[in-house]
Amino acid sequence: MSSRSSSRLLLLVTVLLVAANLRSVITVVGPLVERIGVDTGFNPLALGALGSIPIFVFGFVSPFVHLMGTRLGLDRTIFAALLVLTGGTLLRSYGEALMPTWISLYAGTALLAAAIGVGNVLVPAVVKRDFPDKVAVMTGLYTSVMIALAALASGVAVPVADTLGWENTLAAPAALTLLAIAAWLMRRSRRSDRHQHTSVPLPGGHSVPNSVWSQPLAWQVTAFFGLQSTVFFIMLTWFPAIQTSHGIPEASAGMWLGIFQAVGVVANLLIGPVLQRMPDQRLFSAVITAFMLTAILGIMFAPSLMPVWAVCLGLSTGTSLLLALTLVSVRAGSIEKVGKLSGMAQGVGYLLAACGPLAAGALYQAADSWTPVLWCVVGIVLLLGTSGHLASRNRQLR
């Protein structure tokens, strides 16, 4: 293998390892949320807050990532984020030795979420810089890896916690982060100074004269990103609890949460290259909305078919994330506008999504039933379909 091919392969592996860390440290919490509640005394509202913290932090961090990227450089910023991610993961699990459990849980979660927020924004920039001719393929590939590891974390959380305890289970993803750090160090050592400090347009930069914030199309893309994130994070946090309320064992509920995330992997790998070649994505958006509605209504009215609804939900939420990321790319046009639209969509979108798990927990606590929560999700899905129809039209930002 030539030196160039070897470097290219290392670059690919490194990007995928970083992507693998962008969800698993969060998705491992869902199947254990009731167990954490029993041990800590947290009520559903407090547990909902634990699920909402990462999304709030994503929203606050995303618009400002360019400041770190400009000061440190793209590669150094991601490396620093990986270090913070490791520290936050360990603090979340073991910080109770130094502080009250609730502080370590919330503070560790906030730290790791801030690091993931940096990765959410900058990994697409790395792909745009280092794989300019394969953006769609790489977007589908790294999204699939991200979803696959997130699904694995959810699927094994309960059996691992039965053996190791929930604290050690929450800490386990730090091993994957350490692998990404090692790969990133190897990659940096093989990059020339010219590549190390290549300037990359980042969200919030001032190189684009037209503000995306004043354009309806940008808000349509942002609404789609935020609404699909809202549905995903509500179900990520509460899907196991919804299942156990129907008598499904905790271990099975965790497994179906893992499958809910995993089924989008193959779809993303197959659809990614095709999707970006489509100038108009309205049909694809409509199909996503139909699958998502079917899944939520099925959970309410035919819970005995939970495996079917987990698959439908996984297909729709997984591919809706891919569509959201693709819309950012194809609707923006230039690299500079991709950066600005990405910062806007992720900043506003995640702040919107952060309300989901918290509101769902509060509503469940008030109603003592998941049915009102699921009806609210139905309404969100209908809004998602509307914004998806508008954002998927063959248009570009000015």
C-alpha positions as CSV (number, residue, x, y, z in Angstrom):
1,M,0.0,0.0,0.0
2,S,1.4,3.4,-1.0
3,S,2.1,6.1,1.6
4,R,-0.7,8.2,0.1
5,S,-3.2,5.3,0.3
6,S,-2.1,4.5,3.9
7,S,-2.6,8.1,4.9
8,R,-6.0,8.1,3.2
9,L,-7.1,5.0,5.0
10,L,-5.9,6.3,8.4
11,L,-7.8,9.5,7.7
12,L,-11.0,7.5,7.0
13,V,-10.6,5.3,10.1
14,T,-10.0,8.4,12.2
15,V,-13.0,10.2,11.0
16,L,-15.2,7.1,11.6
17,L,-13.8,6.6,15.1
18,V,-14.6,10.2,16.0
19,A,-18.1,9.8,14.5
20,A,-18.5,6.6,16.6
21,N,-18.2,8.8,19.8
22,L,-20.8,11.3,18.8
23,R,-23.9,9.4,20.2
24,S,-23.0,6.2,22.1
25,V,-22.0,8.0,25.3
26,I,-25.6,9.5,25.3
27,T,-27.6,6.6,24.0
28,V,-26.3,4.3,26.7
29,V,-28.4,6.2,29.3
30,G,-31.9,5.5,27.9
31,P,-32.2,1.8,28.8
32,L,-30.8,2.5,32.3
33,V,-32.8,5.6,33.1
34,E,-35.3,3.9,35.4
35,R,-32.5,2.1,37.2
36,I,-30.7,5.4,37.7
37,G,-33.9,6.8,39.0
38,V,-34.3,4.1,41.6
39,D,-30.7,4.4,42.8
40,T,-30.6,8.2,42.9
41,G,-34.2,9.0,43.8
42,F,-34.7,11.2,40.6
43,N,-38.3,11.7,39.6
44,P,-39.4,11.5,35.9
45,L,-38.9,15.3,35.5
46,A,-35.3,15.0,36.8
47,L,-34.6,12.1,34.6
48,G,-36.0,14.0,31.6
49,A,-33.6,16.8,32.4
50,L,-30.8,14.3,32.3
51,G,-31.9,13.4,28.8
52,S,-32.3,17.1,27.8
53,I,-29.0,18.4,29.0
54,P,-27.0,17.1,26.0
55,I,-29.3,18.6,23.5
56,F,-29.4,22.0,25.3
57,V,-25.6,22.0,25.3
58,F,-25.5,21.1,21.6
59,G,-27.7,24.1,20.9
60,F,-25.6,26.5,22.9
61,V,-22.2,25.3,21.7
62,S,-22.9,24.9,18.0
63,P,-23.0,28.6,16.9
64,F,-19.7,29.3,18.7
65,V,-17.6,26.4,17.6
66,H,-16.0,28.6,14.9
67,L,-14.3,30.7,17.6
68,M,-12.4,27.6,18.9
69,G,-11.8,26.4,15.4
70,T,-10.4,29.8,14.3
71,R,-8.1,30.0,17.4
72,L,-6.9,26.4,17.6
73,G,-7.3,25.1,14.1
74,L,-9.8,22.4,13.0
75,D,-7.6,19.4,14.0
76,R,-6.6,20.7,17.3
77,T,-10.2,21.7,18.2
78,I,-11.4,18.2,17.5
79,F,-8.6,16.7,19.5
80,A,-9.3,18.9,22.5
81,A,-13.0,18.0,22.2
82,L,-12.1,14.3,22.5
83,L,-10.1,14.9,25.6
84,V,-13.1,16.8,27.2
85,L,-15.4,14.0,26.1
86,T,-13.3,11.5,28.0
87,G,-13.2,13.6,31.1
88,G,-16.9,14.3,31.0
89,T,-17.7,10.6,30.6
90,L,-15.6,9.6,33.6
91,L,-16.9,12.5,35.7
92,R,-20.5,11.4,35.0
93,S,-19.8,7.9,36.4
94,Y,-17.2,8.4,39.1
95,G,-17.6,12.0,40.2
96,E,-19.7,11.1,43.2
97,A,-16.4,10.3,45.0
98,L,-15.8,14.1,44.9
99,M,-19.3,15.6,44.9
100,P,-23.0,14.8,45.2
101,T,-24.2,12.2,42.7
102,W,-26.6,14.6,41.0
103,I,-23.9,17.2,40.4
104,S,-21.5,14.7,38.9
105,L,-24.3,13.3,36.7
106,Y,-25.4,16.6,35.4
107,A,-21.9,18.2,35.2
108,G,-20.4,15.2,33.5
109,T,-23.2,15.1,31.0
110,A,-22.9,18.8,30.2
111,L,-19.1,18.4,29.6
112,L,-19.4,15.4,27.3
113,A,-22.2,17.0,25.5
114,A,-20.2,20.2,24.8
115,A,-17.4,18.0,23.3
116,I,-19.9,16.2,21.2
117,G,-21.4,19.5,20.0
118,V,-18.0,20.5,18.7
119,G,-17.7,17.2,16.8
120,N,-21.2,17.5,15.4
121,V,-20.3,20.8,13.7
122,L,-16.6,20.1,12.8
123,V,-16.8,16.5,11.5
124,P,-18.8,17.6,8.4
125,A,-16.2,20.3,7.9
126,V,-13.4,17.7,8.0
127,V,-15.4,15.6,5.4
128,K,-15.9,18.6,3.2
129,R,-12.1,19.5,3.4
130,D,-10.6,16.0,3.1
131,F,-13.1,14.2,1.0
132,P,-14.4,16.9,-1.3
133,D,-15.4,14.5,-4.1
134,K,-17.1,12.0,-1.8
135,V,-19.1,14.2,0.6
136,A,-22.4,12.3,0.2
137,V,-20.8,8.9,0.5
138,M,-18.8,9.9,3.6
139,T,-21.8,11.6,5.2
140,G,-23.8,8.4,4.8
141,L,-20.8,6.3,6.1
142,Y,-20.0,8.4,9.2
143,T,-23.7,8.8,10.0
144,S,-24.1,5.0,9.8
145,V,-21.2,4.4,12.1
146,M,-22.5,7.0,14.5
147,I,-26.0,5.3,14.6
148,A,-24.5,1.8,14.7
149,L,-22.4,2.5,17.8
150,A,-25.3,4.3,19.4
151,A,-27.5,1.3,18.8
152,L,-24.9,-1.1,20.2
153,A,-24.5,1.0,23.3
154,S,-28.3,0.9,23.9
155,G,-28.6,-2.7,23.1
156,V,-26.0,-4.0,25.5
157,A,-26.5,-1.4,28.3
158,V,-28.9,-3.5,30.5
159,P,-26.9,-6.8,30.4
160,V,-23.7,-5.0,31.0
161,A,-25.2,-3.0,33.9
162,D,-26.5,-6.3,35.4
163,T,-22.9,-7.4,35.7
164,L,-20.9,-4.2,36.2
165,G,-23.5,-1.7,37.6
166,W,-24.9,1.3,35.8
167,E,-22.0,3.6,36.7
168,N,-19.4,1.4,35.0
169,T,-21.7,0.9,32.1
170,L,-22.0,4.7,31.6
171,A,-18.2,4.9,31.7
172,A,-17.5,2.2,29.2
173,P,-17.7,4.4,26.1
174,A,-14.6,6.3,27.3
175,A,-12.6,3.3,26.0
176,L,-13.8,4.1,22.4
177,T,-12.9,7.8,23.0
178,L,-9.4,6.8,23.9
179,L,-9.1,4.9,20.7
180,A,-10.2,7.9,18.7
181,I,-7.6,10.1,20.6
182,A,-4.9,7.6,19.7
183,A,-5.9,7.5,16.0
184,W,-6.2,11.3,15.9
185,L,-2.6,11.6,17.3
186,M,-1.3,9.2,14.6
187,R,-3.1,11.1,11.9
188,R,-1.8,14.5,13.0
189,S,1.8,13.1,13.2
190,R,1.5,12.1,9.5
191,R,0.0,15.3,8.2
192,S,2.2,18.1,6.9
193,D,2.1,21.5,8.5
194,R,0.4,22.8,5.3
195,H,-2.6,20.4,5.9
196,Q,-2.5,20.7,9.7
197,H,-3.3,24.4,9.5
198,T,-5.5,24.6,6.4
199,S,-8.2,27.2,6.9
200,V,-11.7,25.8,6.9
201,P,-14.8,28.0,6.8
202,L,-16.6,27.4,10.1
203,P,-20.1,28.3,11.3
204,G,-20.4,31.9,12.2
205,G,-17.6,33.1,10.1
206,H,-17.9,36.5,8.3
207,S,-17.0,35.4,4.7
208,V,-20.6,35.2,3.4
209,P,-22.2,38.6,2.9
210,N,-25.8,37.4,2.9
211,S,-27.1,36.3,6.4
212,V,-28.7,32.9,6.4
213,W,-30.7,34.0,9.4
214,S,-32.9,36.3,7.3
215,Q,-33.8,33.6,4.7
216,P,-37.0,31.5,4.9
217,L,-35.2,28.5,3.3
218,A,-32.6,28.5,6.1
219,W,-35.4,28.5,8.7
220,Q,-37.2,25.6,6.9
221,V,-34.0,23.5,7.0
222,T,-33.5,24.5,10.6
223,A,-37.1,23.5,11.5
224,F,-36.6,20.1,9.9
225,F,-33.4,19.5,11.7
226,G,-34.9,20.6,15.1
227,L,-38.1,18.6,14.7
228,Q,-36.4,15.4,13.6
229,S,-34.0,15.8,16.5
230,T,-36.9,16.4,18.9
231,V,-38.6,13.1,17.9
232,F,-35.4,11.2,18.1
233,F,-34.3,12.4,21.5
234,I,-37.8,12.0,23.0
235,M,-37.8,8.3,21.9
236,L,-34.2,7.8,22.8
237,T,-34.8,8.9,26.4
238,W,-38.3,7.4,26.9
239,F,-38.8,4.5,24.5
240,P,-37.6,1.9,27.0
241,A,-39.9,3.3,29.7
242,I,-42.8,3.4,27.2
243,Q,-42.2,-0.3,26.5
244,T,-42.0,-1.3,30.1
245,S,-45.3,0.4,30.8
246,H,-46.8,-2.2,28.4
247,G,-45.2,-5.1,30.3
248,I,-42.1,-5.5,28.2
249,P,-39.1,-6.6,30.2
250,E,-36.3,-4.0,30.8
251,A,-33.7,-6.1,28.9
252,S,-36.0,-6.5,25.9
253,A,-36.9,-2.8,26.0
254,G,-33.2,-1.9,25.8
255,M,-32.7,-4.3,23.0
256,W,-35.5,-2.8,21.0
257,L,-34.1,0.7,21.6
258,G,-30.8,-0.6,20.1
259,I,-32.7,-2.0,17.1
260,F,-34.6,1.3,16.8
261,Q,-31.3,3.0,16.2
262,A,-29.5,0.2,14.3
263,V,-32.0,-0.3,11.4
264,G,-31.1,3.1,10.0
265,V,-27.5,2.1,9.4
266,V,-28.0,0.1,6.2
267,A,-30.6,2.5,4.8
268,N,-28.1,5.4,5.3
269,L,-25.3,3.6,3.5
270,L,-27.5,2.8,0.5
271,I,-29.5,6.1,0.4
272,G,-26.7,8.6,1.0
273,P,-25.1,8.8,-2.4
274,V,-28.5,8.7,-4.1
275,L,-30.1,11.3,-1.9
276,Q,-27.5,14.1,-2.7
277,R,-27.9,13.6,-6.4
278,M,-31.7,14.3,-6.1
279,P,-32.3,18.0,-6.7
280,D,-35.8,17.6,-5.0
281,Q,-36.2,15.5,-1.9
282,R,-39.9,16.0,-1.2
283,L,-40.9,12.5,-1.9
284,F,-38.2,11.1,0.4
285,S,-39.4,13.5,3.1
286,A,-43.0,12.3,2.7
287,V,-42.0,8.7,3.0
288,I,-40.0,9.4,6.2
289,T,-43.0,11.2,7.7
290,A,-45.4,8.3,6.8
291,F,-43.1,5.7,8.5
292,M,-42.7,7.9,11.6
293,L,-46.4,8.4,12.0
294,T,-47.1,4.7,11.5
295,A,-44.5,3.8,14.2
296,I,-45.9,6.3,16.8
297,L,-49.5,5.3,16.2
298,G,-48.6,1.6,16.3
299,I,-46.9,2.0,19.7
300,M,-50.1,3.5,21.0
301,F,-52.7,1.1,19.5
302,A,-50.8,-2.1,18.9
303,P,-48.0,-2.4,21.4
304,S,-47.9,-6.2,21.0
305,L,-46.1,-5.5,17.6
306,M,-43.4,-3.4,19.3
307,P,-40.6,-5.0,17.2
308,V,-42.3,-3.7,14.0
309,W,-42.8,-0.2,15.4
310,A,-39.1,-0.2,16.6
311,V,-38.0,-1.0,13.0
312,C,-40.3,1.7,11.5
313,L,-39.2,4.2,14.0
314,G,-35.6,3.4,13.4
315,L,-35.8,3.7,9.6
316,S,-37.6,7.0,9.8
317,T,-35.5,8.7,12.5
318,G,-32.2,7.4,11.1
319,T,-32.9,8.5,7.5
320,S,-34.4,11.8,8.7
321,L,-31.0,12.7,10.3
322,L,-29.3,11.9,7.0
323,L,-31.8,14.0,5.1
324,A,-31.3,16.9,7.5
325,L,-27.5,16.8,7.1
326,T,-27.9,16.5,3.3
327,L,-30.3,19.5,3.2
328,V,-27.7,21.6,4.9
329,S,-25.2,20.7,2.2
330,V,-27.4,20.9,-0.9
331,R,-29.5,24.0,0.1
332,A,-26.5,26.1,1.1
333,G,-24.4,25.6,-2.0
334,S,-21.0,27.0,-1.1
335,I,-18.7,25.7,1.6
336,E,-19.0,29.0,3.5
337,K,-22.8,28.9,3.5
338,V,-22.7,25.2,4.5
339,G,-20.8,26.3,7.6
340,K,-23.2,29.1,8.5
341,L,-26.3,27.0,7.8
342,S,-24.9,24.1,9.8
343,G,-24.3,26.4,12.8
344,M,-27.8,27.9,12.6
345,A,-29.5,24.5,12.1
346,Q,-27.7,22.7,14.8
347,G,-27.8,25.7,17.3
348,V,-31.5,26.5,17.0
349,G,-32.5,22.9,16.1
350,Y,-30.9,21.3,19.2
351,L,-32.3,24.0,21.5
352,L,-35.7,23.2,20.2
353,A,-35.1,19.4,20.5
354,A,-33.8,19.9,24.1
355,C,-37.3,20.7,25.2
356,G,-38.6,17.3,24.1
357,P,-37.4,14.8,26.7
358,L,-37.9,17.3,29.5
359,A,-41.5,18.2,28.4
360,A,-42.3,14.5,27.9
361,G,-41.1,13.6,31.4
362,A,-43.2,16.5,32.9
363,L,-46.3,15.5,30.9
364,Y,-45.9,11.9,31.9
365,Q,-45.5,12.8,35.5
366,A,-48.7,14.9,35.4
367,A,-50.8,12.4,33.4
368,D,-49.3,9.2,34.7
369,S,-49.6,7.9,31.2
370,W,-47.5,7.9,28.0
371,T,-50.5,8.3,25.7
372,P,-50.6,12.1,25.9
373,V,-46.9,12.2,25.2
374,L,-47.2,10.1,22.1
375,W,-50.1,12.2,20.8
376,C,-47.8,15.2,21.2
377,V,-45.1,13.3,19.2
378,V,-47.7,12.8,16.5
379,G,-48.2,16.5,16.3
380,I,-44.4,17.1,16.1
381,V,-44.2,14.5,13.2
382,L,-46.9,16.4,11.3
383,L,-44.9,19.6,11.6
384,L,-41.8,17.7,10.6
385,G,-43.5,16.6,7.4
386,T,-44.5,20.2,6.6
387,S,-41.1,21.6,7.2
388,G,-39.5,18.7,5.2
389,H,-41.8,19.4,2.3
390,L,-40.7,23.1,2.2
391,A,-37.0,22.5,2.8
392,S,-36.8,19.7,0.3
393,R,-37.7,21.8,-2.7
394,N,-35.0,22.4,-5.3
395,R,-33.8,25.8,-4.1
396,Q,-30.6,27.3,-2.6
397,L,-29.8,30.1,-0.2
398,R,-29.0,33.4,-1.8
